[in-house]
């Protein structure tokens, strides 16, 4: 079985050296960039299982890199920040990262987070989800309704994929938070309600009056069976 590859993007070389050493101890192979230059092209043309991505980078910052990667890939991404208050900002930007780590951190904690995120990351195969007139391509975050592309954010895509994957099942807001944001916990029920509202609006932009997402009051949401 081939090793999983961690792409470490970190401008502080002493931190990068420690992360690389711990990754190798855990059986991962690594690639390393000390700036944001060339990272997106590398992900496009190479097999990477997880990107450990610092926010403050020379040339291209981590936020822009994450946005660009999410435009074509659902590779697992853990963002690294030196400022805890930046987490709320990151969530607001809906970058689609799978987790966040704050400096200073324990390398063992980072390895545990990497293991958790990789365990939950989508496996190869079954990357196209179809139901009724919907078609979701999980590897490219492409959502189609009646063949027309829906302009969903990464978080909205994850929520719609969750509901479509189990038509008729009721998901609580907590279920949705855990699926869409993985390890992040600073999300309110109102955030999820707003995401559902936006998804419904984008569905109706393509098919007016169509509302397949039902609210189960006091519980959560479900995708209606035909």
C-alpha positions as CSV (number, residue, x, y, z in Angstrom):
1,X,0.0,0.0,0.0
2,X,1.5,3.4,-1.0
3,X,2.1,6.0,1.6
4,X,-0.3,9.0,1.9
5,X,1.3,12.3,1.0
6,X,1.2,15.4,3.1
7,X,2.0,18.7,1.4
8,X,3.4,21.1,4.0
9,X,3.3,24.8,3.1
10,X,5.1,26.7,5.8
11,X,7.6,29.6,5.7
12,X,9.1,29.0,9.1
13,X,11.6,26.3,8.3
14,X,12.2,25.2,11.8
15,X,8.5,24.4,12.2
16,X,8.4,22.7,8.8
17,X,11.4,20.5,9.7
18,X,9.6,19.3,12.9
19,X,6.3,18.6,11.0
20,X,8.2,16.7,8.3
21,X,10.0,14.6,10.8
22,X,6.8,13.8,12.7
23,X,5.0,13.0,9.4
24,X,7.7,10.5,8.4
25,X,7.5,8.9,11.9
26,X,3.8,8.4,11.3
27,X,4.4,6.7,8.0
28,X,3.5,9.6,5.6
29,X,5.5,10.9,2.7
30,X,5.9,14.7,2.5
31,X,6.4,17.5,0.0
32,X,7.4,20.9,1.2
33,X,7.0,24.5,0.0
34,X,8.3,27.5,2.0
35,X,6.1,30.0,0.1
36,X,2.8,30.0,-1.7
37,X,4.4,30.1,-5.1
38,X,3.7,27.0,-7.2
39,X,1.5,25.3,-4.6
40,X,-1.7,25.3,-6.6
41,X,0.1,23.9,-9.7
42,X,1.7,21.2,-7.7
43,X,-1.7,20.1,-6.3
44,X,-3.1,20.1,-9.8
45,X,-0.4,17.8,-11.2
46,X,0.5,15.5,-8.3
47,X,-1.2,13.2,-6.0
48,X,-1.6,14.8,-2.6
49,X,-3.8,13.4,0.3
50,X,-3.7,16.4,2.6
51,X,-2.4,20.0,2.5
52,X,-1.1,21.5,5.8
53,X,-1.4,25.2,4.8
54,X,-0.1,28.2,6.7
55,X,-2.1,31.4,6.2
56,X,0.8,33.9,6.3
57,X,3.0,33.0,3.4
58,X,5.3,34.9,1.1
59,X,4.2,35.5,-2.6
60,X,0.7,33.9,-2.2
61,X,-1.1,33.7,1.1
62,X,-2.8,30.6,2.4
63,X,-6.4,31.9,2.0
64,X,-5.9,32.6,-1.7
65,X,-4.3,29.2,-2.2
66,X,-7.2,27.4,-0.4
67,X,-9.7,29.2,-2.6
68,X,-7.8,28.3,-5.8
69,X,-7.5,24.6,-4.7
70,X,-11.2,24.3,-3.8
71,X,-12.1,25.5,-7.3
72,X,-10.9,22.1,-8.7
73,X,-10.2,19.7,-5.8
74,X,-11.6,18.4,-2.6
75,X,-8.2,17.4,-1.2
76,X,-8.1,17.6,2.6
77,X,-6.8,20.9,3.8
78,X,-5.8,21.9,7.3
79,X,-5.2,25.7,7.8
80,X,-2.5,26.9,10.2
81,X,-2.9,30.3,11.8
82,X,-1.0,32.2,14.5
83,X,-4.1,34.2,15.5
84,X,-7.1,32.5,17.1
85,X,-9.4,35.3,16.1
86,X,-8.7,34.5,12.5
87,X,-10.7,31.3,12.8
88,X,-14.0,33.2,12.7
89,X,-12.8,35.1,9.7
90,X,-11.9,31.9,7.9
91,X,-15.3,30.3,8.6
92,X,-17.0,33.4,7.3
93,X,-15.1,33.2,4.1
94,X,-16.3,29.6,3.7
95,X,-13.0,28.4,2.3
96,X,-14.0,24.8,2.6
97,X,-11.0,23.8,4.7
98,X,-11.4,20.6,6.8
99,X,-9.8,21.8,10.0
100,X,-7.8,24.7,11.6
101,X,-4.7,24.6,13.9
102,X,-3.4,27.5,15.9
103,X,0.2,28.3,16.6
104,X,1.9,27.5,18.9
105,X,0.9,23.9,18.6
106,X,2.1,20.4,19.6
107,X,3.4,18.4,16.6
108,X,1.6,15.4,18.2
109,X,-1.7,17.4,18.1
110,X,-1.2,18.2,14.4
111,X,-0.5,14.5,13.6
112,X,-3.7,13.6,15.4
113,X,-5.7,16.1,13.4
114,X,-4.1,14.9,10.2
115,X,-5.1,11.3,11.0
116,X,-8.7,12.3,11.8
117,X,-9.1,14.4,8.7
118,X,-7.7,11.8,6.4
119,X,-9.9,9.2,8.0
120,X,-13.0,11.3,7.2
121,X,-11.8,12.4,3.8
122,X,-13.8,11.1,0.8
123,X,-12.3,7.9,-0.7
124,X,-11.6,7.5,-4.3
125,X,-14.6,6.1,-6.3
126,X,-18.3,6.9,-5.9
127,X,-17.4,10.6,-6.5
128,X,-20.6,11.3,-8.5
129,X,-23.8,11.5,-6.6
130,X,-27.1,11.5,-8.6
131,X,-30.6,11.9,-7.5
132,X,-33.6,13.0,-9.5
133,X,-32.4,16.0,-11.5
134,X,-29.4,16.6,-9.3
135,X,-25.8,15.5,-10.1
136,X,-23.0,16.3,-7.7
137,X,-19.3,15.7,-8.6
138,X,-17.5,15.4,-5.2
139,X,-14.0,15.5,-6.7
140,X,-14.6,18.9,-8.3
141,X,-17.3,20.4,-6.1
142,X,-19.5,20.7,-9.3
143,X,-23.3,20.7,-8.6
144,X,-25.8,20.4,-11.5
145,X,-29.5,20.7,-11.5
146,X,-31.2,19.8,-14.8
147,X,-27.7,20.0,-16.3
148,X,-27.3,23.6,-15.2
149,X,-24.4,24.5,-12.8
150,X,-25.4,25.7,-9.3
151,X,-23.1,28.3,-7.9
152,X,-22.6,26.7,-4.5
153,X,-19.9,27.5,-1.9
154,X,-17.8,24.6,-0.6
155,X,-19.9,24.5,2.6
156,X,-23.2,24.6,0.7
157,X,-22.0,21.8,-1.6
158,X,-21.1,19.6,1.5
159,X,-24.5,20.2,3.0
160,X,-26.4,19.4,-0.2
161,X,-24.3,16.3,-0.7
162,X,-25.1,15.1,2.8
163,X,-28.8,15.5,2.4
164,X,-28.8,14.0,-1.1
165,X,-26.8,11.0,0.1
166,X,-29.5,10.0,2.5
167,X,-32.8,11.1,0.9
168,X,-35.6,11.1,3.5
169,X,-33.3,11.0,6.5
170,X,-33.5,13.9,9.0
171,X,-30.2,15.5,9.8
172,X,-29.9,17.7,12.9
173,X,-28.1,21.0,12.7
174,X,-25.3,19.4,14.7
175,X,-25.1,16.6,12.2
176,X,-24.7,19.1,9.4
177,X,-22.1,21.2,11.3
178,X,-20.0,18.1,12.0
179,X,-20.2,17.1,8.3
180,X,-19.6,20.5,6.7
181,X,-17.0,21.8,9.1
182,X,-15.4,18.6,10.4
183,X,-13.4,19.6,13.5
184,X,-14.5,23.2,13.7
185,X,-17.0,23.8,16.5
186,X,-17.6,27.6,16.6
187,X,-20.6,27.4,14.3
188,X,-24.2,28.3,15.3
189,X,-27.5,26.9,14.2
190,X,-28.2,30.2,12.5
191,X,-25.2,29.6,10.2
192,X,-26.7,26.3,9.1
193,X,-30.1,27.9,8.6
194,X,-28.6,30.6,6.4
195,X,-26.7,28.0,4.3
196,X,-30.0,26.1,3.8
197,X,-31.7,29.3,2.8
198,X,-29.0,30.0,0.2
199,X,-29.1,26.5,-1.2
200,X,-32.9,26.7,-1.6
201,X,-32.5,30.1,-3.4
202,X,-29.9,28.7,-5.8
203,X,-32.2,25.7,-6.6
204,X,-35.1,28.0,-7.3
205,X,-32.9,30.1,-9.6
206,X,-32.9,27.1,-11.9
207,X,-36.3,25.7,-11.1
208,X,-38.7,28.2,-9.8
209,X,-40.9,27.0,-6.9
210,X,-38.9,23.8,-6.4
211,X,-38.0,23.2,-2.7
212,X,-36.9,19.6,-2.1
213,X,-35.3,20.5,1.3
214,X,-37.8,20.2,4.1
215,X,-37.5,21.7,7.5
216,X,-38.4,19.4,10.4
217,X,-39.1,21.8,13.1
218,X,-37.2,21.4,16.3
219,X,-35.0,18.7,14.7
220,X,-33.3,19.8,11.4
221,X,-33.6,19.2,7.7
222,X,-34.2,16.4,5.2
223,X,-34.2,16.0,1.4
224,X,-37.7,15.0,0.3
225,X,-38.3,11.7,-1.4
226,X,-40.0,12.0,-4.8
